[in-house]
Amino acid sequence: GGRREPRRAIGREAVRAGLGASVSVSPSSMAGASGQHGRPSSGHQERARPTHFVALRLVSEDILGQVRELQRQFVARDPLFRRCLVPLSRLHTALLLTAVDAERLPAARAACQEAGCHIREFLGGECVRLVVEGLGHFGESVLHARVRTEPPELLDAMHHLLARSFMRHGFPVV
């Protein structure tokens, strides 16, 4: 396959949920269930290619320490893994994929900030516990940790609040 473009952030710190993380929207690639800009398309539905994602940036020292040790173990087994490591400063868990044209970045930032307010309100100041449950992969090139919240429904609720906000602002959501 071809080389993918890096994904960029739409906004920083739209949500701080007391979970050693902050939310940012980053460019990615995505496929939406609706037509361009979140509007249903007539007839055949084309899926938008993702250009951005919204993620929780992981900043917990406990999480970073455990990932640092896991990365050390991978490199100890095979030094070639060093080339594959994601810098700890970029550690995140994605919550939503969307497609954003450059001229609509301000609207995407507004959607992210709106969702952040709803998520903070939903959480009511409570901390969210992140739990890693093994490893998964995207294609043949990306190994990732499978992350859930405790209780598990919180991750789905945060995704729903983000998706609702992004669709209200006319963005497709995967």
C-alpha positions in Angstrom: 0.0 0.0 0.0 0.9 3.7 -0.3 2.2 5.8 2.4 -0.4 7.5 4.6 -0.2 11.2 5.5 0.3 12.0 9.1 -2.8 13.0 11.1 -2.8 16.5 12.6 -4.6 17.9 15.6 -7.7 20.1 15.2 -7.6 21.4 18.8 -5.8 20.9 22.1 -7.2 20.3 25.5 -10.9 20.4 24.5 -11.6 18.0 27.4 -9.8 17.3 30.6 -11.6 14.5 32.3 -9.3 13.8 35.3 -8.0 10.7 33.6 -4.5 11.7 32.8 -5.6 12.7 29.3 -6.8 15.6 27.3 -8.8 15.5 24.1 -7.4 16.8 20.8 -8.6 16.4 17.2 -6.0 15.2 14.8 -6.0 14.6 11.1 -6.6 11.0 10.1 -8.6 9.1 7.6 -12.2 8.1 8.2 -15.3 6.6 6.6 -18.6 8.1 7.6 -22.0 6.4 7.6 -23.5 9.5 6.0 -22.7 11.6 3.0 -20.3 14.5 2.8 -20.4 16.8 5.8 -22.8 14.5 7.7 -25.7 14.9 5.4 -27.4 11.8 4.0 -26.6 11.2 0.4 -29.2 10.1 -2.1 -28.9 6.6 -3.6 -25.5 5.1 -3.2 -23.7 6.2 -0.1 -20.0 7.0 -0.5 -18.0 6.8 2.6 -15.8 9.9 3.4 -12.2 9.1 3.7 -11.0 10.0 7.2 -8.7 13.0 7.5 -8.8 13.7 11.3 -9.4 12.0 14.6 -10.4 13.1 18.1 -8.3 11.5 20.8 -7.5 11.4 24.4 -3.8 12.3 24.8 -2.5 10.0 27.6 -0.4 12.0 30.1 -0.7 9.8 33.2 2.8 9.1 34.6 1.6 5.6 35.5 0.4 4.9 31.9 3.5 6.4 30.4 5.8 4.4 32.7 4.1 1.1 31.7 4.3 1.9 28.0 7.9 3.0 28.4 8.7 -0.4 30.0 6.7 -2.3 27.3 8.6 -0.5 24.6 11.9 -1.3 26.3 11.0 -5.0 26.3 10.1 -4.9 22.6 13.4 -3.3 21.7 15.3 -5.7 24.0 13.9 -8.6 21.9 14.7 -7.0 18.6 16.4 -3.6 18.2 14.5 -3.1 14.9 11.4 -2.3 16.9 13.1 1.0 18.0 12.1 2.4 14.5 8.5 1.5 15.1 8.0 3.1 18.5 5.5 6.0 19.0 7.1 8.8 21.1 5.4 8.8 24.6 4.5 12.5 24.0 2.2 11.3 21.2 0.5 8.5 23.1 -3.3 8.7 22.7 -6.5 6.7 22.4 -8.7 7.7 19.5 -12.4 8.4 20.3 -13.7 9.4 16.8 -12.8 9.6 13.2 -14.0 12.3 10.8 -13.3 14.1 7.6 -12.4 17.8 7.8 -11.6 20.1 4.9 -9.0 22.8 5.8 -11.5 25.6 5.5 -13.7 23.9 8.1 -11.1 23.5 10.8 -12.6 26.3 12.9 -16.0 24.5 12.8 -14.3 21.2 13.8 -12.6 22.9 16.7 -16.0 24.3 17.8 -17.5 20.8 17.6 -14.6 19.5 19.7 -15.0 22.3 22.3 -18.8 21.8 22.4 -18.4 18.0 22.9 -15.8 18.7 25.6 -18.3 20.7 27.6 -20.9 17.9 27.3 -18.4 15.3 28.3 -17.2 17.2 31.3 -20.9 17.8 32.3 -21.6 14.1 31.8 -18.6 13.0 33.9 -19.6 15.5 36.7 -16.0 15.9 37.8 -15.4 12.1 38.2 -12.2 10.5 37.1 -12.3 7.9 34.3 -10.2 4.8 34.7 -8.5 3.5 31.6 -7.8 -0.2 31.4 -5.6 -1.9 28.7 -6.9 -5.3 27.7 -4.3 -6.7 25.3 -3.1 -5.7 21.9 -4.6 -5.3 18.5 -3.4 -4.1 15.1 -4.4 -1.9 12.2 -3.5 -3.7 9.0 0.1 -5.0 9.1 1.8 -1.8 10.2 0.3 -0.6 13.5 0.2 -2.4 16.8 -2.0 -0.8 19.4 -3.2 -1.4 22.9 -6.9 -2.2 23.3 -8.2 0.4 25.8 -11.5 0.5 27.6 -12.9 2.6 30.5 -14.0 1.4 33.9 -17.0 1.2 33.8 -16.8 0.1 30.1 -19.9 2.2 29.1 -18.1 5.5 29.6 -16.0 5.2 26.5 -19.1 4.6 24.4 -20.8 7.5 26.1 -17.9 9.9 25.3 -17.8 8.7 21.7 -21.6 9.3 21.4 -21.3 12.8 22.8 -18.4 13.6 20.4 -20.2 12.0 17.4 -23.4 14.0 18.1 -21.5 17.3 18.3 -19.5 16.6 15.1 -22.7 15.5 13.2 -24.5 18.6 14.4 -21.7 20.7 12.9 -22.0 18.8 9.6 -19.1 16.4 9.8 -19.2 12.7 8.9 -18.4 10.2 11.7 -17.3 6.6 11.6 
